[in-house]
Amino acid sequence: MKDYMRERILEIADYIIETKATVRQAAKVFGVSKSTVHKDMTERLLEINPEKAKLVKKVLEYNKSQRHIRGGRATKKKYLSLN
C-alpha cells in the first residue's frame, strides 16, 4: 500500500471517529468517492490499524441504523419547503 493511501485512510478514520461523520460526509470533506471511503474503512484500515477499525465500524454501524430516520427528515424538509 502506498504511503499517501495509508495517510489518507488514517486521516479519514480519525475524522469519522471524532465527528461521527457518515461515509458521504467524509468523502465530501476529503474529496474522494464514497466507495473509496467505504473500502478504506472496511477493508484497508483493518490491515493498518485494527483498533481504529473497530471504532470506525461502530460509528458506521450506528450511522447505518439511523439512515432511515435521516432520510425521512430530509423528505419532510423537502416537502415543507415546497409550500
Secondary structure as UniProt FT lines:
FT   HELIX           3..19
FT   HELIX           23..30
FT   HELIX           34..39
FT   HELIX           40..44
FT   HELIX           45..48
FT   HELIX           50..82
//
